[in-house]
Amino acid sequence: MRETNELTFLALSFLFAIGTAIGSFANVLIDRLSNEESIGGRSHCDYCKHMLAWYDLVPVFSFLFLGGRCRYCQRKLSLQYPLLEMLCGILFVTVSVLYFRQAGYDGSAWYWVRLGLLLGMITCFHVVFFADVKYQIIPDEMQIALAVLGSAWIMTGPLSWTQAGWVVGGVVAVTIPIFILHFLTRGKGMGFGDVKLAANIGLIMGIRNGLLSLYFGFITGAVIGLLIMVVRKKGIKSRIAFGPFLVIGMAITLLFAPQIARFLQTYYGL
């Protein structure tokens, strides 16, 4: 990697390859953790249960080479596997580029440590998003991983009493609204997994950005939830996973943080 304002094509290719490999493992976590299965052991076909060889597990390539079918029983495989592998690769490249431009590459070991922690958190949110979409479950293992990675991210950055207040305030401010909804709906409108996810977002994002993530999460949740009810003709009491919207709200806040900050400063003096 050269010390310029841009990453090299080789570095981006490497990040994409690593991301697809992590995405392959994320697919395992999404299905196995959500169904309380062990993540150890060899991968196997979902249909014939045949153990898969290493060359059946090359991210994206194996799926394309086999024509989207199991090598052993010829059943069609879910598009979830290659699509989420590619998405994880794209996320790794996008986040690395954004971090490179924001932090700047200084050649220190801490740069790589913090980038690794950041990509680790992205992987956890990736698993949380799709596990909640597919199974309406947010695995506790991912919540713990997020708490550990988020704490390490904070501790490897600039530490101060202000920073500590920012962290504690973020956890409290973002968690309380979700906990109240969980309590009032007795867990039917908002699961306790959403409460724990909100706490992690508050930990990582702080007070202002954490509340903005919550705000955008509610907005996108309301819009998409309404569309789902109209298209699928579901009733208002139908359960729709909220975790993905919290992740979307956080992503919006991160991607458009400068524009949001300027808007708040201009119109509200915040």
C-alpha positions as CSV (number, residue, x, y, z in Angstrom):
1,M,0.0,0.0,0.0
2,R,1.5,3.3,-0.9
3,E,1.2,6.5,1.1
4,T,-1.1,8.5,-1.2
5,N,-4.7,9.5,-1.0
6,E,-5.8,6.4,-2.8
7,L,-5.5,2.7,-2.1
8,T,-3.8,0.6,-4.8
9,F,-5.8,-1.8,-7.0
10,L,-3.8,-4.7,-5.5
11,A,-4.8,-3.6,-2.0
12,L,-8.4,-3.3,-2.9
13,S,-8.4,-6.7,-4.5
14,F,-6.9,-8.2,-1.4
15,L,-9.4,-6.6,0.8
16,F,-12.3,-7.8,-1.4
17,A,-10.9,-11.4,-1.4
18,I,-10.5,-11.3,2.4
19,G,-14.1,-9.8,2.7
20,T,-15.6,-12.6,0.6
21,A,-13.8,-15.2,2.7
22,I,-15.1,-13.6,5.9
23,G,-18.5,-13.4,4.2
24,S,-18.4,-17.2,3.7
25,F,-17.9,-17.7,7.4
26,A,-20.6,-15.1,8.1
27,N,-23.0,-17.3,6.2
28,V,-22.2,-20.1,8.5
29,L,-22.7,-17.8,11.6
30,I,-26.1,-16.5,10.3
31,D,-27.6,-20.0,9.9
32,R,-25.9,-21.9,12.7
33,L,-26.0,-19.4,15.5
34,S,-29.6,-18.5,14.7
35,N,-30.5,-22.2,15.0
36,E,-28.3,-22.8,18.1
37,E,-26.0,-25.1,16.2
38,S,-22.3,-25.5,16.7
39,I,-20.1,-23.4,14.4
40,G,-17.5,-26.1,14.5
41,G,-17.3,-29.0,12.2
42,R,-17.1,-29.4,8.4
43,S,-19.6,-27.6,6.1
44,H,-22.1,-29.8,4.4
45,C,-24.9,-29.6,1.8
46,D,-28.2,-28.4,3.3
47,Y,-30.0,-31.1,1.3
48,C,-28.0,-34.3,1.0
49,K,-25.8,-33.5,4.1
50,H,-22.6,-34.5,2.2
51,M,-19.5,-33.1,3.6
52,L,-18.0,-30.4,1.3
53,A,-14.4,-30.4,0.1
54,W,-12.3,-27.3,0.3
55,Y,-12.7,-26.7,-3.4
56,D,-16.5,-26.6,-2.9
57,L,-16.1,-23.7,-0.5
58,V,-14.1,-21.1,-2.4
59,P,-16.1,-17.9,-2.0
60,V,-18.3,-17.0,-5.0
61,F,-16.1,-19.0,-7.5
62,S,-17.3,-22.4,-6.3
63,F,-20.9,-21.4,-6.6
64,L,-20.4,-20.1,-10.2
65,F,-18.2,-23.1,-11.2
66,L,-20.8,-25.6,-10.0
67,G,-23.7,-23.6,-11.7
68,G,-25.3,-22.9,-8.4
69,R,-25.9,-26.6,-7.6
70,C,-24.5,-29.1,-5.1
71,R,-21.7,-31.2,-6.6
72,Y,-23.1,-34.3,-5.0
73,C,-26.9,-34.2,-5.2
74,Q,-27.3,-31.5,-7.9
75,R,-29.9,-29.6,-5.9
76,K,-30.0,-25.9,-6.5
77,L,-28.2,-23.9,-3.8
78,S,-29.5,-20.7,-2.2
79,L,-28.3,-17.4,-3.8
80,Q,-27.7,-16.2,-0.2
81,Y,-24.2,-17.7,-0.2
82,P,-22.6,-15.9,-3.1
83,L,-24.6,-12.7,-2.7
84,L,-23.7,-12.2,0.9
85,E,-20.0,-13.2,0.3
86,M,-19.8,-10.5,-2.4
87,L,-21.6,-8.0,-0.2
88,C,-19.1,-8.6,2.6
89,G,-16.2,-8.1,0.1
90,I,-17.8,-4.8,-1.0
91,L,-18.3,-3.7,2.6
92,F,-14.6,-4.5,3.4
93,V,-13.4,-2.4,0.4
94,T,-15.8,0.5,1.1
95,V,-15.1,0.7,4.8
96,S,-11.3,0.4,4.3
97,V,-11.4,3.2,1.7
98,L,-13.5,5.5,3.9
99,Y,-11.2,4.8,6.9
100,F,-8.1,5.4,4.8
101,R,-9.4,8.8,3.7
102,Q,-10.5,9.8,7.1
103,A,-7.6,8.6,9.3
104,G,-4.8,8.6,6.7
105,Y,-2.3,5.8,6.5
106,D,0.6,6.6,8.9
107,G,2.4,3.3,8.7
108,S,1.9,2.5,12.4
109,A,0.7,-0.8,13.8
110,W,-2.2,0.9,15.5
111,Y,-3.6,1.8,12.0
112,W,-3.9,-1.8,11.2
113,V,-5.2,-2.7,14.6
114,R,-8.0,-0.2,14.4
115,L,-8.9,-1.1,10.8
116,G,-9.1,-4.8,11.9
117,L,-11.4,-3.9,14.8
118,L,-13.5,-1.8,12.4
119,L,-13.8,-4.6,9.9
120,G,-14.6,-7.0,12.7
121,M,-17.5,-4.8,13.8
122,I,-18.7,-4.6,10.2
123,T,-18.7,-8.4,10.0
124,C,-20.8,-8.6,13.2
125,F,-23.3,-6.1,12.0
126,H,-23.4,-8.0,8.7
127,V,-24.4,-11.2,10.6
128,V,-26.8,-9.4,12.8
129,F,-28.6,-7.8,9.8
130,F,-29.2,-11.0,7.9
131,A,-29.8,-13.3,10.9
132,D,-32.6,-10.9,12.0
133,V,-34.0,-10.7,8.5
134,K,-34.0,-14.4,7.9
135,Y,-34.8,-15.8,11.4
136,Q,-35.9,-12.7,13.4
137,I,-33.1,-13.5,15.9
138,I,-30.0,-11.5,16.9
139,P,-27.5,-14.1,18.1
140,D,-26.1,-13.2,21.6
141,E,-22.6,-14.3,20.4
142,M,-22.6,-11.4,17.9
143,Q,-23.8,-9.0,20.6
144,I,-20.9,-10.0,22.9
145,A,-18.5,-9.8,20.0
146,L,-19.7,-6.2,19.2
147,A,-19.4,-5.2,22.8
148,V,-15.8,-6.5,23.0
149,L,-14.7,-5.0,19.6
150,G,-16.5,-1.7,20.3
151,S,-14.7,-1.4,23.7
152,A,-11.4,-2.2,22.1
153,W,-12.0,0.3,19.3
154,I,-12.6,3.0,21.9
155,M,-9.6,2.0,24.1
156,T,-7.2,2.2,21.1
157,G,-8.4,5.7,20.2
158,P,-7.9,9.0,22.0
159,L,-9.0,8.5,25.6
160,S,-10.3,11.2,28.0
161,W,-13.0,11.8,30.6
162,T,-15.0,13.4,27.8
163,Q,-14.6,10.3,25.8
164,A,-15.8,8.1,28.7
165,G,-18.8,10.3,29.2
166,W,-19.5,10.1,25.4
167,V,-19.5,6.3,25.7
168,V,-21.6,6.0,28.8
169,G,-24.1,8.7,27.6
170,G,-24.3,7.0,24.2
171,V,-25.2,3.6,25.7
172,V,-27.8,5.1,28.0
173,A,-29.4,7.5,25.5
174,V,-29.8,5.0,22.7
175,T,-30.8,2.0,24.9
176,I,-33.6,3.7,27.0
177,P,-36.0,4.4,24.1
178,I,-35.7,0.8,22.8
179,F,-36.0,-0.6,26.3
180,I,-39.2,1.4,26.9
181,L,-40.8,0.1,23.7
182,H,-39.7,-3.4,24.6
183,F,-41.3,-3.0,28.1
184,L,-44.5,-1.4,26.8
185,T,-45.1,-4.0,24.1
186,R,-44.0,-6.9,26.4
187,G,-41.3,-7.9,23.9
188,K,-43.8,-8.3,21.0
189,G,-43.1,-4.9,19.3
190,M,-39.4,-4.8,20.1
191,G,-37.4,-7.8,21.2
192,F,-34.7,-7.7,23.9
193,G,-32.1,-8.5,21.2
194,D,-33.0,-5.0,19.8
195,V,-32.3,-3.5,23.2
196,K,-28.9,-5.1,23.4
197,L,-28.1,-4.1,19.8
198,A,-29.1,-0.5,20.6
199,A,-26.7,-0.5,23.6
200,N,-23.9,-1.6,21.3
201,I,-24.7,1.1,18.8
202,G,-24.6,3.7,21.6
203,L,-21.3,2.3,22.7
204,I,-19.7,2.6,19.3
205,M,-21.4,5.7,18.0
206,G,-21.7,7.9,21.1
207,I,-24.7,10.2,22.1
208,R,-25.4,12.3,19.1
209,N,-24.6,9.8,16.3
210,G,-26.2,7.0,18.3
211,L,-29.5,9.0,18.6
212,L,-29.2,9.9,14.9
213,S,-28.8,6.2,14.1
214,L,-31.9,5.5,16.2
215,Y,-33.8,8.3,14.4
216,F,-32.9,7.1,10.9
217,G,-33.6,3.5,12.0
218,F,-37.2,4.4,13.0
219,I,-37.7,6.4,9.8
220,T,-36.5,3.6,7.5
221,G,-38.4,1.1,9.6
222,A,-41.6,3.0,9.3
223,V,-41.3,3.5,5.5
224,I,-40.2,-0.1,4.7
225,G,-42.6,-1.6,7.2
226,L,-45.5,0.2,5.6
227,L,-44.4,-0.9,2.1
228,I,-44.2,-4.6,3.3
229,M,-47.7,-4.4,4.8
230,V,-49.1,-3.0,1.6
231,V,-47.3,-5.4,-0.8
232,R,-47.7,-8.5,1.3
233,K,-51.0,-7.4,2.8
234,K,-49.8,-8.0,6.4
235,G,-51.7,-6.6,9.3
236,I,-50.3,-3.9,11.5
237,K,-49.7,-6.5,14.2
238,S,-47.4,-8.5,12.0
239,R,-43.9,-8.8,13.5
240,I,-41.1,-7.1,11.4
241,A,-37.5,-7.4,12.5
242,F,-36.2,-4.0,13.7
243,G,-32.5,-4.9,14.1
244,P,-31.8,-4.4,10.4
245,F,-33.3,-0.9,10.5
246,L,-31.0,0.0,13.5
247,V,-28.1,-1.2,11.4
248,I,-29.3,0.8,8.4
249,G,-29.8,3.9,10.6
250,M,-26.2,3.6,11.8
251,A,-24.9,3.2,8.2
252,I,-26.8,6.3,7.1
253,T,-25.3,8.3,10.0
254,L,-21.7,7.0,9.2
255,L,-21.9,7.6,5.5
256,F,-23.4,11.1,5.7
257,A,-21.9,12.3,9.0
258,P,-20.3,15.5,7.5
259,Q,-23.5,16.5,5.7
260,I,-25.7,15.7,8.8
261,A,-23.3,17.7,11.1
262,R,-23.4,20.7,8.8
263,F,-27.2,20.6,8.6
264,L,-27.6,20.4,12.4
265,Q,-25.1,23.2,12.9
266,T,-26.8,25.4,10.3
267,Y,-30.4,25.0,11.3
268,Y,-30.3,23.9,15.0
269,G,-26.9,25.1,16.2
270,L,-26.0,21.6,17.4
